[in-house]
Amino acid sequence: MTPWWYYSYWNPWVWCWPWWAPMPKEQEIALLEERAWLLEADLDSIRKRLEELKK
């Protein structure tokens, strides 16, 4: 599994696709699915913390 920081928004290599060959469709799908999973996990932890603070 690729480390989380490889797909993060601050990684310049992720946003340099115009200089490289186009990303294969399957690879882009995998990239977007992993990003979505990471964002959902972050959102869940934020919601849990909000609930703790509201109690």
C-alpha positions as CSV (number, residue, x, y, z in Angstrom):
1,M,0.0,0.0,0.0
2,T,1.3,3.4,-0.9
3,P,1.9,5.7,2.1
4,W,-0.7,8.3,2.9
5,W,1.7,11.2,2.3
6,Y,2.2,10.2,-1.4
7,Y,-1.4,11.2,-2.2
8,S,-1.7,14.2,0.0
9,Y,-2.5,17.6,-1.4
10,W,0.9,19.1,-0.5
11,N,2.9,16.6,-2.5
12,P,4.0,18.4,-5.6
13,W,4.4,15.1,-7.6
14,V,0.7,14.4,-7.4
15,W,-0.2,17.6,-9.2
16,C,2.6,17.4,-11.9
17,W,0.7,15.2,-14.3
18,P,0.9,17.6,-17.3
19,W,4.7,16.9,-17.5
20,W,4.2,13.2,-17.4
21,A,2.3,10.8,-19.6
22,P,-1.4,10.7,-18.8
23,M,-2.4,8.6,-15.8
24,P,-4.1,5.3,-16.8
25,K,-7.8,5.2,-15.9
26,E,-7.4,2.4,-13.4
27,Q,-4.6,4.1,-11.6
28,E,-6.6,7.4,-11.4
29,I,-9.6,5.4,-10.0
30,A,-7.3,3.8,-7.3
31,L,-5.8,7.2,-6.5
32,L,-9.2,8.9,-6.1
33,E,-10.6,6.0,-4.1
34,E,-7.7,6.2,-1.6
35,R,-8.0,9.9,-1.4
36,A,-11.8,9.6,-0.7
37,W,-11.1,7.0,2.0
38,L,-8.6,9.2,3.7
39,L,-10.8,12.2,3.6
40,E,-13.8,10.2,5.0
41,A,-11.6,8.9,7.8
42,D,-10.5,12.4,8.6
43,L,-14.1,13.6,8.5
44,D,-15.2,10.8,10.9
45,S,-12.5,11.7,13.4
46,I,-13.5,15.4,13.2
47,R,-17.2,14.5,13.8
48,K,-16.3,12.2,16.7
49,R,-14.2,15.0,18.3
50,L,-17.0,17.5,17.8
51,E,-19.5,15.2,19.5
52,E,-17.1,14.8,22.5
53,L,-16.7,18.6,22.8
54,K,-20.5,19.1,22.6
55,K,-21.1,16.8,25.6
